[in-house]
Amino acid sequence: MRFSGFRVIREAVTGHKGWTPLWRNPAPKPQYDIVIIGGGGHGLATAFYLAKAFGQARVAVLEKGWLGSGNIGRNTTIIRSNYLLPGNQPFYEFSMQLWEGLEQEFNFNAMVSQRGIINLFHTDAQRDAYRRRGNAMHLSGAGGQLLDRDALRRMVPFLNYDNARFPIKGGLYQPRAGTARHDGVAWGYARGADMRGVDLIQNCEVTGFRIEQGAVRGVETSQGFIAAGKVGVAVAGSSGRVMAMAGLRLPIESHVLQAFVSEGLKPVIPGVITFGAGHFYISQSDKGGLVFGGDIDGYNSYAQRGNLPVVEDVAEGGMALMPMIGRARLLRSWGGIMDMSMDGSPIIDRTPVDGLFFNGGWCYGGFKATPASGFAFAHLLATGRPHATATAYRLDRFARGHLLDERGAGAQPNLH
Ligand SMILES: Cc1cc2nc3c(=O)[nH]c(=O)nc-3n(C[C@H](O)[C@H](O)[C@H](O)COP(=O)(O)OP(=O)(O)OC[C@H]3O[C@@H](n4cnc5c(N)ncnc54)[C@H](O)[C@@H]3O)c2cc1C
């Protein structure tokens, strides 16, 4: 079934009897060419591109819960390509280009909204760093403008420009950035993959790997053994636990990240705004809720909920940036598990086990990367070679000293 305006009108006048489920619910087959573990954004996007761009039909995605139950449905929905390092910037720009055509490509409304992002700067040194980042963005075609205080004031007059501790001096603006409806992205990729013959198997937890003579032969699951020539792991916050079943220890820690939504308000925030003197980012959903977040919890955890010190820290960031937020009432908050790598950048690579491939270490930034991550992982699985924009995302870069430390924070995952 294809979605279109015509289809919506036809269903409206015929009693909405023609809609069909977005995907099938198949039983697992005994064997696939490629099995993807994890039905989050990255796993589903990988399966979609494997089928669509690389002609692989015998593919299954195994998800321990329901599709989209992990971070893909829990994030603050920000998409952008405003990175600095040559190993990162072209990859995230590739992702932005895929976002721009995504809804047409998988024929699903994911509410991709390019309403822009402003990263505020508060010191001269920070302005210089943003200028450098803006130049790197221009090199990959990502665009971007450095706004001075007056230009910024015209766009977002409600910020606290003269805060005694954190005066706002300007911002780095990327007009092509924005937001997308996170679960719509998961559903769109799932539907697109299912339409092309991929089996999406929910309530199917991978409990072990069958490895013989250094090569993966398949996976043990809660629904029995499933044989596969290649296995791709894309389980985000569960990366350490899943790869440990294959005997591998990753340069990744898992931490909780919380998100918050206020009651619905009239439109006030034009795009995404990030505070440069603390960690606070905010946008406004189409329903009117202010959607915001801050730092991860400082300790390792696999819990999908946060605690009060971070709630207080995020509220303080919001109040310092835009005091009017103090009058909005909080509607909901929740947590997801972040796979924090040692340098803050991701890994898309083969592993020492033949036929076993890994995708993870996305930290805070995996949602915006979903299309490029899926495409690059599909490229690696199908061809055995890394995609041109993802050659830096090697698993062994930590041993070789080729780090991609965008924030310059060192090997302290909770600071990335
Ligand atoms: C609160 C919050 C805010 C965020 N905000 C942003 C943002 O604004 N912009 C941005 O770019 N990024 C953001 N992120 C990060 C982004 O959401 C993640 O990096 C990205 O979604 C991770 O990839 P994924 O979608 O594949 O993960 P997930 O959706 O977590 O998918 C992994 C899946 O693997 C499954 N799984 C785990 N173990 C097994 C097993 N043994 N067998 C089978 N399945 C298994 C899980 O159930 C899960 O569904 C945010 C994250 C959070 C939590």
The ligand as a MOL file (V3000), in Angstrom:
LIG
                    3D

  0  0  0     0  0            999 V3000
M  V30 BEGIN CTAB
M  V30 COUNTS 53 58 0 0 0
M  V30 BEGIN ATOM
M  V30 1 C 16.8430 11.0400 25.8420 0
M  V30 2 C 17.6260 10.9190 24.5650 0
M  V30 3 C 17.7690 12.0270 23.7380 0
M  V30 4 C 18.5030 11.9280 22.5390 0
M  V30 5 N 18.5080 12.9850 21.6790 0
M  V30 6 C 19.0990 12.8790 20.4760 0
M  V30 7 C 19.0040 13.9460 19.5370 0
M  V30 8 O 18.3330 14.9420 19.7710 0
M  V30 9 N 19.6560 13.8080 18.3500 0
M  V30 10 C 20.4020 12.7020 18.0700 0
M  V30 11 O 21.0160 12.6640 17.0080 0
M  V30 12 N 20.4640 11.6440 18.9250 0
M  V30 13 C 19.8250 11.7000 20.1130 0
M  V30 14 N 19.8490 10.6420 20.9780 0
M  V30 15 C 20.6280 9.4520 20.6380 0
M  V30 16 C 19.9010 8.4820 19.7030 0
M  V30 17 O 18.5680 8.3150 20.0750 0
M  V30 18 C 20.6420 7.1350 19.7010 0
M  V30 19 O 22.0230 7.3390 19.5080 0
M  V30 20 C 20.1540 6.2160 18.5680 0
M  V30 21 O 18.7480 6.1460 18.5630 0
M  V30 22 C 20.7470 4.8260 18.7950 0
M  V30 23 O 20.5100 3.9480 17.7190 0
M  V30 24 P 19.1990 3.0260 17.5720 0
M  V30 25 O 18.0790 3.8790 17.1480 0
M  V30 26 O 19.4970 1.9010 16.6780 0
M  V30 27 O 19.0170 2.5060 19.0680 0
M  V30 28 P 17.7950 1.7820 19.7670 0
M  V30 29 O 16.4930 2.3450 19.3350 0
M  V30 30 O 18.0910 1.7700 21.2260 0
M  V30 31 O 17.8820 0.3090 19.1550 0
M  V30 32 C 18.5740 -0.7640 19.7190 0
M  V30 33 C 17.6130 -1.9200 19.8140 0
M  V30 34 O 18.3360 -3.1090 20.1340 0
M  V30 35 C 17.4690 -3.9230 20.8860 0
M  V30 36 N 18.2390 -4.9540 21.5880 0
M  V30 37 C 19.1220 -4.7960 22.5990 0
M  V30 38 N 19.6180 -5.9860 22.9780 0
M  V30 39 C 19.0760 -6.9190 22.1500 0
M  V30 40 C 19.1760 -8.3410 22.0690 0
M  V30 41 N 19.9770 -9.0390 22.8740 0
M  V30 42 N 18.4520 -8.9940 21.1020 0
M  V30 43 C 17.6330 -8.2820 20.2540 0
M  V30 44 N 17.4750 -6.9440 20.3250 0
M  V30 45 C 18.1920 -6.2840 21.2720 0
M  V30 46 C 16.7850 -2.9290 21.8390 0
M  V30 47 O 15.5810 -3.4490 22.3850 0
M  V30 48 C 16.5780 -1.7250 20.9230 0
M  V30 49 O 15.2820 -1.7000 20.3550 0
M  V30 50 C 19.1290 10.7010 22.1930 0
M  V30 51 C 18.9700 9.5910 23.0240 0
M  V30 52 C 18.2100 9.6780 24.1920 0
M  V30 53 C 18.0210 8.4720 25.0590 0
M  V30 END ATOM
M  V30 BEGIN BOND
M  V30 1 1 1 2
M  V30 2 1 2 3
M  V30 3 2 2 52
M  V30 4 2 3 4
M  V30 5 1 4 5
M  V30 6 1 4 50
M  V30 7 2 5 6
M  V30 8 1 6 7
M  V30 9 1 6 13
M  V30 10 2 7 8
M  V30 11 1 7 9
M  V30 12 1 9 10
M  V30 13 2 10 11
M  V30 14 1 10 12
M  V30 15 2 12 13
M  V30 16 1 13 14
M  V30 17 1 14 15
M  V30 18 1 14 50
M  V30 19 1 15 16
M  V30 20 1 16 17
M  V30 21 1 16 18
M  V30 22 1 18 19
M  V30 23 1 18 20
M  V30 24 1 20 21
M  V30 25 1 20 22
M  V30 26 1 22 23
M  V30 27 1 23 24
M  V30 28 2 24 25
M  V30 29 1 24 26
M  V30 30 1 24 27
M  V30 31 1 27 28
M  V30 32 2 28 29
M  V30 33 1 28 30
M  V30 34 1 28 31
M  V30 35 1 31 32
M  V30 36 1 32 33
M  V30 37 1 33 34
M  V30 38 1 33 48
M  V30 39 1 34 35
M  V30 40 1 35 36
M  V30 41 1 35 46
M  V30 42 1 36 37
M  V30 43 1 36 45
M  V30 44 2 37 38
M  V30 45 1 38 39
M  V30 46 1 39 40
M  V30 47 2 39 45
M  V30 48 1 40 41
M  V30 49 2 40 42
M  V30 50 1 42 43
M  V30 51 2 43 44
M  V30 52 1 44 45
M  V30 53 1 46 47
M  V30 54 1 46 48
M  V30 55 1 48 49
M  V30 56 2 50 51
M  V30 57 1 51 52
M  V30 58 1 52 53
M  V30 END BOND
M  V30 END CTAB
M  END
